[in-house]
Amino acid sequence: MNIIIVGCGNVGQTITQQLSKEGHNITVIDEKSTVVQAVVNNYDVMGIVGNGASYSIMKDAGIESSDLMVAVTDSDELNLLCCLIAKKAGNCHTIARVRNPIYKKEINFIKEELGLSMVINPEEAAAGEAERLLKFPYATKIETFARGRAELVKFVIDEKSRLCDKALRDIPQDLKKQVVIAVVSRGSETYIPDGNFVLRAGDEITILGSGKNTLSFIKKLGMPTAKVHSTIIIGGGETAYYLAKQLIAFGIKVTIFERDAQRCKELSDLLPQALIINGDGTDKDMLLEEGVTSVESFVSLTNLDEENIMLSMYVKSINPKAKLITKVHRVNYGEIIGSLNIGSIIYPKNITADRIVQFVRGRSASLDSNIEALYKLDDERVEALEFIVGANCKAIGIPLSELKIKKGIIIACINHYGEIITPSGDTVIRERDSVIVVTTLAGLKDIKDILEN
């Protein structure tokens, strides 16, 4: 596809990296020449310096022959204007990043009136991920498939677990039949395990199954399943606002630390049920005074990665039972952070990039299937995808044991008209099923891509 990306900040560069790797023709636009030059040097893309809302700049970028224009600058209004001009000049698909909560109630109107294909809010998406993790504190990551009926859950095995030092084939039957263990992360290595794979203490495993089955699986392992009842959030930005609003609705006590007095006043008006503290969240005395040693969860959402990481490390040292969530912008910290064992890491720009890549792959798919969801896991070494199976799919009606599925791929879950099936060798795929696939192979666009040629 021919794609124009306006805005080369963190999100823009992540999208550029992902889509250029998948072979699309990318042109980036940004007003800062140094930023454009850096992107062009790092990726196989074209670059134009200028205002993306300018018709002449859009024409120079090739808007008339483009399939998609993505606007991810720091300005919501500029992003929407870029989409309007792109739609009029090129009649292509358009995606806008819109962050301001003021627009949230009007987003369906804006999307319809401007003809937008997608509107994405990285802060709201990140808050949604944090909220799921606080409802299920045993997990380091949770994603949903099949319109919420199936769940992907990641958690770490400890030495007391029923799974520890067991080969997958030897896992007790009451556990094995409920979920599929799809991925195992051990240090810097990632595996799609077979029956002979032996699980060890410290392994982070990814399971898939229905919401009911994953909860039952966790309970049988003796892990806590109740939501947290209190949380401290450091940083009062948009992500904190969206997260606090969701947590308060679930009856969770919320305390927010924010340095800026004006922002504290805004948050107090927006979130009257939360405790807003005008202070430095890195001040240990203030944290101790507000009960950080007994709080059930701690969420670090400042704009400084290093500050977030250090805060989480500190809280882990004084309150090891607290559920920790750390926001990180730079994905190249991945392996280092993984070794620190500081709970769940949220990468807002990755969440945004994943959804846009999902849209692009969905547009590229054939009539055999289309992509309903896409998530990247384990520092992008693994993808979890949901395909809706079309009538022309060659895999229909054939038992999974007879399908020649490529190595590095596992069919983890099938949704058949609302029934979530944990597949076995006798399971067959049927038309209109949604099939959830986990793979270490990058770039799958179609259900047929899982099969050997």
Secondary structure, 3 states (H helix, E strand, C coil): CEEEEECCCHHHHHHHHHHHHCCCEEEEEECCHHHHHHHHHHCCCEEEECCCCCHHHHHHHCHHHCCEEEECCCCHHHHHHHHHHHHHHHCCEEEEECCCHHHHHHHHHHHHHHCCCEEECHHHHHHHHHHHHHHCCCCCEEEEEHHHCEEEEEEECCCCCCCCCCEHHHCCHHHHCCCEEEEEEECCEEECCCCCCECCCCCEEEEEEEHHHHHHHHHHCCCCCCCCCEEEEECCCHHHHHHHHHHHHCCCEEEEEECCHHHHHHHHHHCCCCEEEECCCCCHHHHHHCCCCCCCEEEECCCCHHHHHHHHHHHHHHCCCCEEEEECCCHHHHHHHHCCCCCEEECHHHHHHHHHHHHHHHHHCCCCEEEEEEEEECCCCEEEEEEEECCCCCCECCEHHHCCECCCEEEEEEEECCEEECCCCCCEECCCCEEEEEECCCCCCCHHHHECC
